[in-house]
């Protein structure tokens, strides 16, 4: 039985790899910054080639979920801790020459960093502008006549501003598009159902990924925090916090720098090559935190299904429904939907990288569901999934991937939601 299950998993994995194209490690070689995981800034310069729709089909509606764009670090604790630490080390003459250079640059930027905590940056604004324009150019049939769009956002300012950037760009593409933007407790269930201010309370079970029971079998590179410490400090004696925690704080700062236009602040204290070497281990941690709360995202998936049905049945005139939230929702939603095999949950920790890569939950990461109808009204409605602009596979049966029958999609995910409840 184990052999059969192993064969089945490898077979499913091969289909997933086919859908994703290049292996995870090859993608890292081409773009080492992907090793930053969910701190990776969305690559606005990439515009993948998309598969033509089946003959006679044209897109008419888009359903979308996006993470906010690039921002300053999400909490001021990182900046405060590093301020205290570096100041004390400087006063005690415990910084290396590299550490002193970093200290000077950090102190010069400190007021900006503390003021900007959690806020969207210019890059974050531009990311959503680019995604909106690409959506418009990729699917002009949806937008060319104008029409009504509903955009909803979490209550977070960085999500509201991301929504504004996206919607403004769509309207610039075609002023006939009418967009209703809403950031409200009334719509939280469709964008951040876990928000404490959501008036609708849910209690879904958590799901543990299977590789966790074999976690001890994985041997990754976990030496970087100590290496970073030795490059910044001559000694950590008398400094607050344990050395490894300090090293991880410095790594977190490093991966955030491209999003806030402060690349180079840390000099050669950390290299992208070193980030690549530790990526697989960090990806395991990411997989655990996106896998466990996947059922919490059921209300978002249900919102997608309900709104699409309303458009298809003629009960709603939207040409698009847009949602702007967080990685804590988009990541688990990716698992719940099994996009590119993210729901496969391998037992072998070394296989996790083949079904989930944490850079797919990057800044401004997004899921787009494109709906198509045929001139022949008797034919099925089709839907295609894009993850960060690239065609993705779903666990829904189909003979014409990346296109899926909407009836199959709806039935498959309705059953998955009901089973989880």
Secondary structure, 3 states (H helix, E strand, C coil): CHHHHHHHHHHHHHHHHHHHCCCHHHHHHHCHHHHHHHHCECCCCCCCCCCCCCCCEEEEEEEEEEECCCECCCCHHHHHHHHHHHHHHHHCCCECHHHHHHHHHHHHHHHHHHHHCCCECHHHHHHHHHHHHHHHHHCHHHHCCCEEEEEEECCCHHHHHHHHHHHHHHHHHCCCEEEEEEECHHHHHHCCCCCCCCCCCCCCCCCCCHHHHHHHHCCCCCCHHHHHHHHHECCCCCCCCCHHHHHHHHHHHHHHHHHHCCCCCCCCCCCHHHHHHHHHHHHHHHHHHHHHCHHHHHHHHHHHHHHHHHHHCCCCCEEEEEEEECHHHHHHHHHHHCHHHCCCCCCCHHHHHHCCCHHHHCECCEEEEEEEEECCCCCCCEEEEEECCEECCCCCCCCECCEEEHHHHHHHHHHHHHHHC
